[in-house]
């Protein structure tokens, strides 16, 4: 039993050090973390594995220990599981800088929402020491969260029985928990910035416009992903995928209520077996079987309408110049990626193979009807001409470059650009970037196409070497400083500009962006030719491949 002295001290102070341990009094009870001293001898309170649940956590009487990362959520395939995994996985982690001289000024809060195609990933992968070195040492409280993924996070049967978006509701409840409790950690709940990359960016974009979550958010950072992306919001394909898995785990009842009740009885192992049978990804440019669903609840209106009616949240948004390399030639995230080309096939890749890939992955008959061959021809011609600007001698490198740039634009680039432009035109404060910096030692130098690719920022922000280890040089240091300082300035102040560069806002009258590298500079009209091409295809053939929906032009259309 705690002593009266300790209880009195807790009443007088949110934070107390007990025998070297740090205790925080949250809305639901006391949690105990630990103190960490960094390499620069700054002190931080670390809290790992704080529970939040699909419903508000019950109050607890005992002190909850928050000293280690807890279980990750179920991953899409067995090969992605290398940490403790459980259905009981809704935890968050907090890094709190300890202020000098009892400074009680509340700090801004930065919440990381991990990516991974709504199918893989965990907050456990982002070591608190690296988060300190990049962000918390700038007097920012950093929070990371888990949320349900794949078949448990983003299934849908298309009706109220199983509407979907469970992972998004988890994120919303994590934000609510942070909003209600972060003051006890010394954080300012009116200054919560959420940031993410890839599906994390799609999540951030969704949270910033949903009426269920947007009021918890002060600013957002969206890196290489958008709610407008074809992989970020689905309809019938999600329902089809859910029923495929249901059949694979012997839940093949005809009514949705019975299917749901059957699925609730299945174990993690049974779900993993079912995924092995039914497959974990689509053989399509939209990639994902399980993703957010237009449910008329989390998304009560079409995305464009939600953007119009939402508070105009300051947004730091952008992408890299060769996003598609991650998927096409590096072949990463194979659990959710069927568009990669085996290196043994590189030198045999020609216009015919490019045409077949475009026809299979992009300009399908399902999308474009009788016009699918015409669309294929136009897409191939456009991207080969674009690739010839980099590889003028027609050979396999030209066609691989064309394929990679097509993937870059359709998976990430155009949707992110269109979201930024749409919001800027509506008066949102938007800072748009285009990341072109990369260290050639990232990759095998014989790789046919190179550049800053998807998740390129990970080795810098988090010290996660997803492309393999490489030695930093002086340009890497400059790039890292520019990237991280712009992000932390955005979190703390009114602009991401730094002492090294001024970053102007994107507006309806000034179509500017920052080229992010070791020497950042302002430029104009990002990917204008590419954007115009896909608007032309959309308008001519009445299908928007960027968001993967039929398109009818109207007077009120913003894009």
C-alpha positions in Angstrom: 0.0 0.0 0.0 1.3 3.5 -0.9 2.3 5.7 2.0 0.2 8.8 2.9 3.3 10.9 2.1 3.4 9.6 -1.5 -0.3 10.1 -1.9 -0.2 13.7 -0.7 2.7 14.4 -3.0 0.7 13.0 -6.0 -2.2 15.3 -5.2 0.2 18.3 -5.3 2.1 17.3 -8.4 1.3 15.6 -11.7 4.8 14.0 -11.8 6.9 12.5 -9.0 10.1 10.6 -8.9 9.9 7.5 -6.7 13.2 5.8 -6.2 14.3 6.8 -9.7 10.9 5.9 -11.2 8.5 8.4 -12.6 4.8 8.3 -11.8 2.0 10.1 -13.6 -1.5 10.5 -12.5 -3.8 10.0 -15.5 -7.6 10.2 -15.7 -7.7 6.4 -15.2 -5.1 5.9 -12.6 -1.4 6.1 -11.8 1.3 4.8 -14.3 5.0 4.4 -13.6 7.7 4.8 -16.1 11.4 5.5 -15.8 13.9 8.3 -16.2 16.4 8.2 -19.1 19.5 10.4 -19.5 20.5 11.0 -23.1 24.0 11.2 -24.6 23.8 15.0 -24.2 22.9 14.5 -20.5 19.4 15.7 -20.9 16.8 13.9 -18.8 13.5 12.4 -20.1 10.6 10.5 -18.5 9.8 7.4 -20.6 6.4 5.7 -20.4 6.0 2.6 -22.6 2.9 0.4 -23.1 0.2 2.7 -21.6 -3.1 1.0 -22.3 -6.0 2.5 -24.1 -8.8 0.3 -25.4 -11.6 0.1 -28.0 -13.7 1.6 -25.2 -12.4 4.0 -22.6 -10.1 2.1 -20.2 -11.5 1.1 -16.8 -10.0 3.0 -13.9 -7.3 1.0 -12.2 -6.4 1.0 -8.5 -2.9 -0.4 -8.6 0.0 1.5 -10.2 0.4 0.5 -13.9 3.9 -0.2 -14.8 4.8 1.5 -18.2 8.5 0.4 -18.5 8.5 -1.8 -21.6 6.9 -1.9 -25.0 3.8 -4.1 -25.1 2.5 -6.5 -27.7 2.1 -5.3 -31.3 -1.2 -5.8 -33.2 -1.7 -8.8 -35.5 0.3 -8.4 -38.7 -1.0 -9.4 -42.2 1.3 -12.4 -42.6 3.4 -14.7 -40.4 6.6 -13.5 -42.0 5.9 -10.0 -40.6 5.7 -11.2 -37.0 9.0 -10.9 -35.2 7.7 -9.2 -32.0 5.3 -10.3 -29.3 1.8 -10.2 -31.0 -1.6 -10.1 -29.4 -5.2 -9.0 -30.0 -4.7 -7.0 -26.8 -2.4 -4.5 -28.5 -3.8 -1.0 -28.0 -1.0 0.8 -26.2 0.8 4.1 -26.6 4.2 5.4 -25.5 5.1 8.8 -24.2 8.5 10.6 -24.2 8.5 13.6 -21.8 11.5 16.0 -21.7 12.3 17.0 -18.1 12.3 20.7 -17.8 15.1 22.6 -16.0 14.3 24.9 -13.0 10.8 23.5 -12.5 9.6 25.2 -15.7 5.9 24.5 -15.8 5.3 25.8 -19.4 3.3 23.2 -21.3 5.1 21.7 -24.3 3.7 21.0 -27.8 2.9 17.4 -28.6 3.9 15.3 -31.6 2.0 12.1 -32.2 3.5 9.5 -34.6 1.1 7.2 -36.4 3.0 4.4 -38.1 2.5 3.3 -41.7 2.6 -0.2 -43.2 -0.3 -0.3 -45.6 -2.8 -0.7 -42.7 -1.4 -4.2 -42.6 1.9 -4.2 -40.8 3.9 -2.1 -38.3 4.0 -1.2 -34.7 5.0 1.7 -32.4 7.5 -0.7 -30.9 9.8 -0.3 -34.0 10.4 3.4 -33.2 13.0 3.4 -30.4 12.5 6.2 -27.8 16.2 7.0 -28.0 16.0 7.8 -31.7 12.8 9.8 -31.2 14.6 11.8 -28.5 17.5 12.6 -30.8 15.3 13.8 -33.6 12.3 15.4 -31.8 12.0 15.2 -28.0 15.4 17.0 -27.6 13.7 20.0 -29.2 11.4 20.5 -26.2 8.6 18.4 -27.7 6.6 15.6 -26.1 6.5 12.6 -28.4 3.8 10.0 -28.5 3.6 6.8 -30.6 0.6 4.5 -30.8 -0.5 1.1 -31.9 -3.7 0.4 -33.8 -5.4 -2.7 -35.2 -4.3 -3.7 -38.7 -5.4 -5.9 -41.6 -8.2 -8.3 -41.0 -8.8 -7.1 -37.4 -8.4 -3.4 -38.2 -9.9 -2.8 -41.6 -12.4 -5.5 -42.5 -15.9 -4.6 -43.6 -19.0 -6.4 -44.6 -20.5 -3.3 -46.1 -23.2 -2.7 -43.5 -23.8 -1.8 -39.9 -23.0 -5.4 -38.9 -19.3 -4.8 -39.6 -18.9 -1.3 -41.0 -15.1 -1.2 -40.9 -12.4 1.4 -40.0 -11.7 -0.2 -36.6 -8.1 0.9 -36.9 -9.2 4.5 -37.4 -11.5 4.3 -34.4 -8.5 3.1 -32.4 -6.5 6.0 -33.6 -9.3 8.4 -32.7 -9.5 6.9 -29.1 -5.7 7.2 -28.8 -6.0 10.9 -29.7 -8.8 11.3 -27.2 -6.7 9.7 -24.5 -3.8 11.9 -25.3 -6.0 15.0 -25.4 -7.5 14.3 -22.0 -4.2 13.2 -20.3 -1.2 14.9 -21.9 -1.3 17.9 -19.6 -0.4 15.5 -16.8 2.8 14.8 -18.8 3.5 18.5 -19.2 1.9 18.6 -22.7 -0.4 21.3 -24.2 -3.5 19.5 -25.4 -4.3 22.5 -27.6 -1.1 22.0 -29.6 -1.2 18.4 -30.7 0.4 17.7 -34.1 -0.1 14.3 -35.6 2.3 13.0 -38.2 2.7 9.9 -40.3 4.2 8.4 -43.5 2.6 6.3 -46.1 -0.6 4.7 -44.5 0.4 6.8 -41.5 -0.1 9.9 -43.7 -3.4 8.5 -45.0 -4.4 8.1 -41.4 -3.3 11.6 -40.5 -5.3 13.0 -43.4 -8.4 11.1 -42.4 -8.2 12.1 -38.8 -7.9 15.7 -39.7 -11.2 15.8 -41.6 -13.4 13.2 -39.7 -15.8 15.0 -37.3 -15.0 12.3 -34.8 -11.3 13.3 -34.5 -10.5 16.6 -36.1 -11.1 18.7 -33.0 -8.3 17.0 -31.2 -5.7 18.2 -33.8 -3.7 21.4 -34.0 -1.5 20.7 -37.0 -0.6 17.7 -39.3 2.4 16.4 -41.1 1.6 14.1 -44.0 4.6 12.4 -45.6 4.1 10.3 -48.8 0.5 9.5 -48.5 -3.0 10.9 -48.8 -6.6 10.2 -48.0 -7.2 10.7 -51.8 -4.9 7.8 -52.7 -6.5 4.7 -54.3 -5.2 2.5 -51.5 -6.5 4.8 -48.7 -10.2 4.4 -49.1 -12.1 1.5 -50.5 -15.6 0.2 -51.2 -16.6 -3.1 -52.6 -13.1 -4.5 -52.8 -12.8 -4.3 -49.0 -16.0 -6.2 -48.6 -14.9 -8.8 -51.2 -11.6 -9.3 -49.4 -13.3 -9.7 -46.0 -15.6 -12.4 -47.4 -12.6 -14.2 -49.0 -10.9 -14.4 -45.6 -14.2 -15.4 -43.9 -14.5 -18.3 -46.3 -10.9 -19.2 -45.8 -11.4 -19.5 -42.0 -14.7 -21.5 -42.5 -17.0 -18.6 -41.8 -19.0 -18.9 -44.9 -22.5 -18.2 -43.6 -24.9 -16.3 -45.9 -25.9 -13.6 -43.5 -23.4 -11.0 -42.2 -24.4 -11.2 -38.6 -23.5 -14.9 -38.5 -20.2 -14.2 -40.4 -19.3 -11.7 -37.8 -20.1 -14.0 -34.8 -18.1 -16.7 -36.5 -15.1 -14.5 -37.1 -15.1 -13.5 -33.4 -14.4 -17.1 -32.5 -11.2 -17.4 -34.6 -7.7 -17.3 -33.2 -4.7 -15.4 -34.5 -3.3 -18.6 -36.0 -6.6 -19.3 -37.8 -6.5 -15.8 -39.3 -2.9 -16.2 -40.4 -3.8 -19.5 -42.1 -6.7 -17.8 -43.8 -4.5 -15.0 -45.1 -2.1 -17.7 -46.5 -5.1 -19.2 -48.4 -6.8 -16.0 -49.6 -3.7 -13.8 -50.2 -2.6 -10.7 -48.4 -2.6 -8.1 -51.3 -4.2 -7.2 -54.6 -2.5 -7.7 -58.0 -3.3 -4.1 -58.7 -1.8 -0.6 -58.4 -4.1 0.0 -55.4 -2.2 -2.8 -53.6 -4.3 -3.3 -50.4 -7.0 -5.8 -49.6 -7.8 -4.3 -46.2 -8.0 -0.5 -46.0 -10.3 2.2 -44.8 -13.9 2.0 -45.9 -16.4 4.6 -46.8 -18.8 3.8 -43.9 -21.0 6.9 -43.6 -19.8 7.3 -40.0 -16.1 7.9 -39.6 -16.5 9.4 -43.1 -20.1 10.8 -42.9 -19.7 12.6 -46.3 -17.4 12.3 -49.3 -13.8 13.3 -48.7 -14.0 16.5 -50.8 -17.0 17.7 -48.7 -15.3 16.9 -45.4 -12.2 18.9 -46.5 -14.5 21.9 -47.3 -16.3 21.8 -44.0 -13.4 20.9 -41.7 -11.3 23.5 -39.7 -8.4 24.7 -41.8 -5.6 22.8 -40.0 -2.0 23.9 -40.8 -0.5 21.1 -42.9 3.1 20.1 -43.8 2.7 17.7 -46.7 4.8 16.2 -49.5 6.5 13.2 -51.1 9.7 12.0 -52.7 10.7 12.1 -56.3 10.9 8.3 -56.9 8.3 6.9 -54.5 7.7 3.9 -56.7 11.2 2.6 -56.5 10.4 1.1 -53.1 7.7 -1.0 -54.7 8.9 -1.8 -58.2 12.6 -2.4 -58.1 13.5 -2.7 -54.5 10.6 -5.0 -53.9 10.0 -4.0 -50.3 6.9 -4.7 -48.2 6.2 -7.9 -50.2 3.3 -8.8 -48.0 1.3 -5.9 -49.5 3.2 -5.5 -52.8 2.7 -7.5 -55.9 4.0 -5.0 -58.4 7.7 -5.5 -57.9 10.0 -6.9 -60.7 12.5 -9.5 -59.9 16.1 -8.3 -60.5 16.7 -11.3 -62.7 14.1 -9.9 -65.1 15.4 -6.3 -65.3 17.3 -6.7 -68.5 14.4 -8.3 -70.3 12.0 -5.5 -69.4 10.7 -3.8 -72.6 7.8 -1.8 -74.0 5.7 -4.9 -74.4 6.2 -5.9 -70.7 5.5 -2.3 -69.6 2.3 -2.4 -71.7 1.2 -5.7 -70.1 1.8 -4.3 -66.6 -0.1 -1.1 -67.3 -3.0 -3.1 -68.7 -3.0 -5.5 -65.7 -2.4 -3.1 -62.9 -3.8 0.3 -64.0 -6.0 0.5 -67.1 -8.1 -2.5 -66.5 -11.4 -3.3 -68.3 -13.2 -3.1 -65.0 -12.1 0.6 -64.7 -12.3 1.8 -68.2 -14.6 -0.6 -70.0 -14.2 -0.7 -73.7 -11.7 2.1 -73.6 -9.1 0.2 -71.6 -6.7 -0.5 -74.5 -6.8 3.2 -75.5 -6.0 4.2 -71.9 -3.2 1.7 -71.9 -1.7 3.1 -75.0 -1.9 6.7 -73.8 -0.4 5.9 -70.4 2.5 3.9 -71.9 3.3 6.6 -74.4 3.3 9.4 -71.8 5.5 7.5 -69.3 8.0 6.3 -71.9 8.4 9.9 -73.1 8.9 11.0 -69.4 11.5 8.3 -68.9 13.4 9.3 -72.0 14.2 12.6 -70.3 16.3 10.5 -67.8 17.2 7.6 -70.1 17.3 8.9 -73.7 18.7 5.6 -75.1 15.7 3.3 -75.4 16.6 0.1 -73.4 15.4 -1.8 -70.4 16.4 1.0 -68.1 14.1 3.4 -69.9 11.1 1.1 -69.5 11.9 0.3 -65.8 12.2 4.0 -65.2 8.8 4.5 -66.9 7.2 1.8 -64.8 8.7 3.1 -61.6 7.6 6.7 -62.2 4.1 5.5 -63.1 4.0 3.7 -59.7 5.4 6.8 -58.0 2.6 9.0 -59.4 -0.3 6.6 -59.0 0.5 5.2 -55.5 1.7 8.4 -53.8 2.6 11.5 -55.8 -0.5 12.8 -57.6 -3.0 12.1 -54.8 -0.7 13.9 -52.3 -0.3 16.8 -54.7 -4.0 17.0 -55.4 -4.8 17.0 -51.7 -2.4 19.8 -51.0 -3.7 21.9 -53.9 -7.4 21.3 -53.0 -6.8 22.3 -49.4 -4.7 25.3 -50.4 -7.4 26.5 -52.8 -9.9 26.3 -49.9 -7.7 28.4 -47.7 -5.9 25.7 -45.6 -2.4 26.8 -44.6 -0.3 24.4 -46.7 3.4 23.9 -46.9 4.3 21.6 -49.8 7.6 19.8 -50.2 9.2 17.5 -52.8 12.1 15.4 -51.4 14.9 14.9 -53.9 17.8 14.1 -51.7 19.4 10.6 -51.5 22.7 9.1 -50.8 23.8 6.8 -53.7 25.1 4.4 -51.1 21.5 3.7 -50.1 21.3 1.3 -53.0 23.2 -1.1 -55.2 24.6 1.4 -57.8 23.6 -0.9 -60.6 19.9 -0.3 -59.8 18.3 1.0 -63.0 16.4 3.8 -61.4 17.5 5.7 -58.3 16.4 8.6 -56.2 14.7 9.5 -53.0 12.1 6.8 -52.6 9.2 5.8 -50.3 10.1 5.9 -46.6 13.4 7.4 -47.6 13.2 9.6 -44.4 13.3 6.6 -42.0 17.1 6.2 -41.8 17.2 9.9 -40.9 14.3 10.5 -38.6 14.3 7.1 -36.8 17.7 5.5 -37.6 15.8 2.6 -39.2 17.9 1.3 -42.2 15.2 -0.3 -44.3 17.4 0.0 -47.4 20.5 -1.4 -45.6 23.2 0.3 -43.7 25.2 3.2 -45.2 27.7 5.7 -44.0 26.5 9.2 -43.5 28.4 12.0 -45.2 28.3 15.7 -44.8 25.4 16.1 -47.2 23.4 13.5 -45.2 24.0 15.6 -42.1 22.7 18.8 -43.8 19.7 17.0 -45.2 18.9 15.6 -41.8 19.1 19.0 -40.1 16.9 20.6 -42.8 14.3 17.9 -42.6 14.0 17.6 -38.8 14.4 21.3 -38.0 11.7 22.2 -40.5 9.4 19.6 -38.8 10.1 20.7 -35.3 9.8 24.4 -36.2 6.4 23.6 -37.7 5.3 21.8 -34.5 6.5 24.7 -32.2 6.0 27.8 -34.3 3.9 29.2 -37.1 6.0 28.0 -40.0 8.5 25.2 -41.0 11.0 27.8 -42.2 14.5 27.5 -40.6 17.5 29.7 -40.4 18.8 28.0 -43.6 15.8 28.5 -45.8 12.4 30.3 -46.1 9.5 28.0 -46.9 6.6 29.8 -48.5 3.0 28.5 -48.3 1.3 27.0 -51.3 -1.7 29.1 -52.2 -4.3 29.3 -54.9 -2.4 32.2 -56.4 1.1 31.0 -55.8 1.8 27.4 -56.8 5.1 27.0 -54.9 6.8 24.1 -53.1 10.1 23.5 -51.3 12.6 21.1 -52.9 13.8 19.4 -49.8 17.5 18.3 -49.9 20.8 19.3 -48.5 20.3 22.8 -49.9 16.5 23.4 -50.0 15.1 25.9 -52.4 11.6 27.2 -53.5 10.3 26.2 -56.9 7.0 26.3 -58.8 4.4 24.1 -60.4 5.3 20.7 -59.0 4.7 17.8 -61.4 2.4 20.0 -63.5 2.7 17.8 -66.7 2.0 14.7 -64.7 -0.9 16.2 -62.9 -2.4 17.6 -66.1 -2.1 14.2 -67.8 -4.1 12.4 -65.1 -6.7 15.1 -65.1 -7.0 14.7 -68.9 -7.3 10.9 -68.5 -9.9 11.3 -65.8 -12.0 13.8 -67.7 -11.8 11.9 -71.1 -12.5 8.4 -69.8 -14.7 9.3 -66.7 -12.6 7.4 -64.2 -10.4 8.8 -61.5 -7.6 6.2 -61.1 -5.9 8.4 -58.4 -8.8 7.7 -55.9 -10.0 4.7 -57.9 -13.6 5.9 -58.4 -15.8 6.7 -61.4 -15.7 10.4 -62.2 -18.4 12.8 -63.4 -17.3 16.3 -64.0 -19.5 19.0 -62.4 -19.5 22.7 -61.8 -18.6 22.1 -58.2 -15.6 19.8 -58.9 -12.5 21.2 -57.1 -9.9 18.9 -58.7 
